[in-house]
């Protein structure tokens, strides 16, 4: 295993930020730390980077004890939410500066800078100061600077959260493409589930300083191990008394709108509370036995106005049981 973390603990003023976190990352893997604010994901990344000291931990990179290596010698490329570019330097100089700090041979630096600028499609922006670039372009410069020294690992701390939605979507696709082409082991911190599901090979879902579940995006979506993961990854209806389960979860897209309800346990009647057109889908919230249930339908549905009587089918195979004592989910 390329990166191994075991028993990482960290407190700040008596408050536990990380409570015995352990995980392994393979060489060339793209892993996302996903969770709400304050769950410990950024603290974990900073400990890996050497920017924060753990209270207790065993961290190994390719078999070496990482705790014995100062942050400046770990050869990690780091990109933060704030671009952290030098405002008095050109784009090219910002990238070159990182190479100079790593003691790269001076004669090799111009070619490496040009290579990095081409990699992030900014070759024509080399002589501009950062303030003349858009937010997305500045983050591309930060990414190029982090990759220039050929780091052993790339660490990304919510690098896209300051950008608008369209630019964020474009840049996360570029980051995934770069990571795949370079084959560099990458860890990214994010609170955005869509971002994590698009770029990650595996997602580490965190909550209150602990890991709730680790898995591929499809595994977390289809087989969440508890209610927290079920509700954090994608949309989830959590309802009571469905098919004999005291508490159950059903994805909105798995619920069917039918012509009329039958006596089958899978069928329910209700009334529309709200209907929202979202382009490719329409999201409809229905009151069923006093509980709101959201369904997602393909296309536009102008007929589903508030208080319209409807019937739905909830297939038994689509129901996740959330009511067992251990908090596990079952089908």
C-alpha positions in Angstrom: 0.0 0.0 0.0 1.4 3.4 -0.9 0.0 5.6 1.9 -1.0 4.0 5.2 -2.7 5.9 8.1 -3.4 4.2 11.4 -4.9 5.5 14.6 -4.7 9.2 13.8 -5.9 11.3 16.7 -6.0 15.1 17.1 -7.7 17.4 19.5 -7.9 21.2 19.6 -8.4 22.8 23.0 -10.1 19.6 24.3 -12.3 19.2 21.2 -11.7 16.0 19.3 -11.1 16.7 15.6 -9.9 13.1 14.7 -10.8 10.0 16.7 -8.6 7.1 15.7 -8.8 7.5 11.9 -7.2 4.7 9.8 -7.2 4.1 6.0 -5.0 3.1 3.1 -4.4 4.7 -0.3 -3.1 2.9 -3.3 -0.4 4.3 -5.7 -2.1 6.3 -8.4 -5.5 6.4 -6.7 -7.7 9.5 -6.5 -9.4 9.6 -3.0 -11.8 12.2 -1.7 -12.3 13.1 1.9 -16.0 14.0 2.0 -18.1 15.3 4.9 -19.8 18.3 6.5 -17.9 21.3 7.9 -16.0 20.4 11.1 -15.9 16.6 10.4 -12.1 16.5 10.5 -11.3 16.1 6.8 -9.1 19.2 6.4 -7.3 18.4 9.6 -6.5 14.9 8.3 -5.2 16.3 5.0 -3.0 18.8 6.9 -1.6 16.0 9.1 -0.7 14.1 5.9 1.0 17.2 4.5 2.9 17.8 7.7 1.2 21.1 8.3 -0.4 19.8 11.5 1.0 17.5 14.1 -1.2 14.6 15.3 -1.6 13.7 19.0 -1.1 10.1 18.0 -0.6 8.4 14.6 1.3 6.0 12.4 1.7 7.4 8.9 3.7 5.6 6.2 4.4 6.6 2.6 5.8 3.8 0.5 7.0 2.1 3.7 8.7 5.2 5.2 7.6 6.7 8.5 6.2 10.0 7.3 6.2 11.5 10.8 10.0 11.6 10.7 10.0 13.8 7.5 9.4 17.6 7.8 6.7 19.0 5.6 9.1 20.8 3.3 10.9 17.5 2.6 7.8 15.4 1.9 7.6 16.4 -1.8 3.9 16.9 -1.8 2.1 19.2 -4.2 -0.6 21.2 -2.2 -3.4 23.3 -3.6 -5.6 25.3 -1.2 -9.0 26.9 -1.6 -7.3 30.3 -1.7 -5.0 30.3 -4.7 -2.0 31.6 -2.6 -0.3 33.0 -5.7 2.3 35.7 -5.4 0.6 38.9 -6.7 3.9 40.6 -7.6 5.0 37.7 -9.8 3.9 36.7 -13.3 2.1 33.4 -13.9 5.4 31.9 -15.2 7.4 33.2 -12.2 4.8 31.8 -9.8 5.4 28.3 -11.2 9.2 28.7 -11.5 9.4 29.9 -7.8 8.3 26.5 -6.6 10.9 24.8 -8.7 13.6 27.1 -7.4 12.6 26.3 -3.8 13.0 22.6 -4.6 16.6 23.3 -6.0 15.8 22.3 -9.5 18.7 22.9 -12.0 18.2 26.4 -13.2 18.6 25.5 -16.9 15.7 23.0 -16.6 13.2 25.4 -15.1 12.0 27.3 -18.2 11.1 24.1 -20.1 9.3 22.7 -17.1 7.3 25.9 -16.6 6.4 25.9 -20.3 5.3 22.3 -20.0 3.1 23.0 -17.0 1.5 26.0 -18.6 0.6 23.9 -21.7 -0.7 21.2 -19.4 -3.3 23.6 -17.9 -3.9 25.4 -21.1 -2.4 28.7 -20.0 0.6 29.1 -22.3 -0.7 32.4 -23.5 -1.0 33.8 -20.0 2.6 33.3 -18.9 3.5 37.0 -18.5 0.3 38.2 -16.8 0.1 38.9 -13.1 -2.4 36.8 -11.2 -4.9 39.6 -10.7 -5.5 39.7 -14.5 -6.7 36.1 -14.5 -10.2 34.7 -13.7 -10.6 32.6 -10.5 -10.6 29.4 -12.6 -7.4 30.5 -14.3 -5.7 31.3 -11.0 -6.6 27.9 -9.6 -5.1 26.3 -12.8 -1.8 28.2 -12.1 -1.9 27.0 -8.5 -2.4 23.4 -9.8 0.5 23.8 -12.3 2.7 25.1 -9.6 1.9 22.2 -7.3 2.6 19.6 -10.1 5.7 21.2 -11.5 8.2 19.6 -9.1 6.9 16.1 -9.9 5.5 15.5 -6.4 5.0 12.1 -4.8 1.4 13.0 -4.1 -1.1 15.8 -4.8 -3.1 17.2 -1.9 -6.1 19.4 -2.7 -8.0 21.3 0.1 -11.4 22.3 -1.3 -9.7 23.8 -4.4 -12.9 24.6 -6.2 -15.2 25.9 -3.5 -14.5 29.6 -4.2 -15.5 29.3 -7.9 -18.9 29.7 -9.5 -20.9 26.5 -10.4 -20.1 26.4 -14.1 -16.3 27.0 -13.7 -16.3 24.5 -10.8 -17.8 21.9 -13.0 -15.3 22.5 -15.8 -12.3 22.5 -13.5 -13.1 19.4 -11.6 -13.3 17.5 -15.0 -9.9 19.0 -15.8 -8.4 17.9 -12.5 -9.7 14.4 -12.9 -8.3 14.3 -16.5 -4.9 15.6 -15.3 -4.7 13.1 -12.4 -5.5 10.2 -14.8 -3.0 11.3 -17.4 -0.2 11.8 -14.8 -1.1 8.8 -12.7 -0.4 10.8 -9.5 -1.8 9.7 -6.2 -4.2 12.4 -5.2 -6.3 13.2 -2.1 -8.9 15.9 -2.3 -11.0 17.4 0.5 -14.5 18.5 -0.4 -18.0 18.9 1.1 -19.6 18.6 -2.3 -20.9 15.1 -2.9 -21.3 15.6 -6.7 -17.7 16.7 -6.9 -16.5 13.7 -5.0 -18.6 11.2 -7.0 -17.3 12.7 -10.3 -13.6 12.6 -9.6 -12.9 10.0 -6.9 -11.9 6.4 -7.3 -12.9 6.0 -3.7 -14.6 8.3 -1.3 -13.9 8.5 2.5 -17.1 9.8 4.2 -16.3 11.5 7.5 -18.4 12.7 10.3 -17.4 14.0 13.8 -13.8 13.0 13.5 -14.5 9.5 12.3 -14.8 7.6 9.1 -18.4 6.5 8.4 -17.7 4.5 5.2 -15.0 4.1 2.5 -15.9 2.9 -1.0 -16.4 3.6 -4.6 -19.0 6.2 -5.5 -21.5 3.5 -6.7 -21.0 1.5 -3.5 -21.7 4.4 -1.3 -24.8 5.4 -3.3 -26.3 1.9 -3.6 -25.1 0.3 -0.3 -24.6 3.0 2.4 -23.7 1.4 5.7 -25.8 3.8 7.8 -28.3 6.6 7.8 -25.7 9.4 7.7 -24.0 8.1 4.6 -27.4 7.3 3.0 -28.6 10.9 3.4 -25.2 12.6 2.7 -24.6 10.8 -0.6 -27.3 11.8 -3.1 -31.0 12.4 -2.1 -32.7 9.9 0.2 -36.2 9.7 1.5 -36.1 8.5 5.1 -39.6 7.3 6.1 -41.2 5.1 8.7 -43.4 2.0 8.4 -42.5 1.0 4.8 -42.8 -2.7 4.0 -42.5 -3.6 7.6 -39.4 -1.6 8.3 -39.6 0.9 11.2 -37.2 3.2 9.4 -36.3 2.9 5.7 -34.6 4.8 2.9 -35.7 5.1 -0.7 -33.9 7.0 -3.5 -36.3 9.4 -5.3 -35.5 7.9 -8.7 -36.6 4.5 -7.6 -40.2 5.6 -6.8 -42.6 5.2 -9.6 -45.6 7.4 -10.4 -48.6 5.0 -11.3 -52.1 5.5 -12.6 -53.8 4.3 -9.5 -52.9 2.7 -6.2 -53.8 -0.9 -5.6 -54.0 -2.9 -2.3 -50.4 -4.0 -2.8 -47.9 -3.1 0.0 -45.8 -1.4 -2.7 -48.5 1.2 -3.6 -49.4 4.4 -1.8 -51.7 7.3 -2.4 -50.9 11.0 -1.7 -51.1 14.6 -2.8 -48.5 16.8 -4.5 -46.9 19.4 -2.1 -44.6 21.0 -4.7 -43.2 20.4 -8.2 -39.9 21.8 -9.4 -38.7 21.6 -13.0 -34.9 21.1 -13.1 -34.3 20.7 -16.8 -33.7 17.0 -17.4 -35.8 16.0 -14.4 -38.8 17.2 -12.4 -38.6 16.8 -8.7 -42.0 16.2 -7.0 -42.6 16.2 -3.3 -45.7 14.2 -2.3 -47.5 13.9 1.1 -48.0 10.2 1.8 -49.6 9.3 5.1 -48.5 12.6 6.5 -44.9 12.2 5.5 -43.2 14.1 2.6 -41.7 11.8 -0.1 -39.7 13.1 -3.0 -39.7 11.5 -6.4 -37.8 12.4 -9.6 -39.3 12.0 -13.0 -37.8 12.4 -16.4 -38.7 15.6 -18.3 -41.3 18.2 -17.6 -44.6 17.5 -15.7 -46.8 20.6 -15.7 -49.8 18.4 -14.7 -48.4 17.8 -11.2 -49.6 21.0 -9.5 -49.9 21.3 -5.7 -52.8 19.3 -4.2 -53.1 17.0 -7.2 -54.0 13.5 -6.1 -51.4 10.9 -7.2 -50.5 7.3 -6.7 -46.9 5.9 -6.3 -45.2 2.5 -6.2 -42.3 1.9 -3.9 -40.6 -1.3 -5.1 -39.6 -3.5 -2.2 -36.2 -4.2 -3.8 -35.4 -0.4 -3.7 -35.9 0.0 0.0 -32.9 0.3 2.3 -33.6 -0.8 5.9 -32.2 1.8 8.4 -33.7 0.6 11.6 -31.4 -2.1 12.9 -29.6 -1.6 16.2 -26.1 -1.2 14.8 -27.3 1.6 12.4 -26.5 -0.5 9.4 -28.5 -0.5 6.2 -29.9 -3.6 4.6 -32.0 -4.3 1.5 
